[in-house]
C-alpha cells in the first residue's frame, strides 16, 4: 500500500514537470516569426540593406497575410456554421412534415373509424326498423286471423213460412260483402237473370 502511494506521488511529479516543459517550449516558439523580405536586392549576391521603412513594409505585408489567413479561417468557420444551420433547418422541416403527415394520417384514421361506426349505426337502425316493420306486419296478420270472419252472405231474418210468393214479386238475392264491408258484385255474365 505504501509502495503504491509513493509511486503515485512520483508519477504526479513527473507529469507536472512534463507539462511545465511543454508550456515553456510553446512560449519559446511564440517569440516571433522572422520577417519575410520580398524586397530583395535587384542583383543576386549583393549585400542587402534593410532600412526602417523596408522593415515596416515587411511587417505590414506579414500582418496582411496573417489577417487574410484569419479571414479565410473565419469564412470557413462561418460556412461550416451556415451549412450546419441549413442542415438543422432541413431536419426540422422534414421532422415537421413527418409530424404533419402523422397527424393527417391519424385524422384520416379517426374519420374512417367514425364513418365506419356511423355506417354500422345506420345498418343497425335499418335492421331495427325492418324488424319493427316485419313485427308490425306479423301483428296485423295475427289480428286479422283472430278476428271472426263475417259470413259471405248476411243471414236474412228467419221468416215464417208463408204461402209461396206471388209471381209478380221476385226477390233479389242478397249481395255478398267482403271483410271490410264492401259489396261484392258479380259480373253480369255470372248473374242468374
C-alpha angles and dihedrals in degrees: 000000000000089000093055094050091050091049090049092053091049093050092050091051091049092049091050091051092051091050091052091049090052092051091049092050091051091051091050092052092049094058095105144305120249113251116252108225111202091169095087125169114276092240121052117237097029123117115268120219119198117208122198088255092057091047090052090049090051091049091049091049091050090048091052091050091049091048091049090051091049091048091050090050091047091048091050091048091047091049089049091050090046091052090047091050091049090049091050091047090049090050090049091050092049090046090050091049091048091049092047091050089050090050092047091047090050091049091049091049091049091048091048090049090048091050090047092051091046091050091049089048091051091048090050091049091048090049091049091047091049091048090050091049092049090047090050091050091048090049090050090050093049091048090050091048093049094048111095112251118243114237115260091236121033112242113248117224111267111263127209113246110266135173115290113282121263118263092244097058110066114178118223120230113258115257119251120239128209125221093277094051100256120140116250112217118197117225116261095255092058095050118102099228 
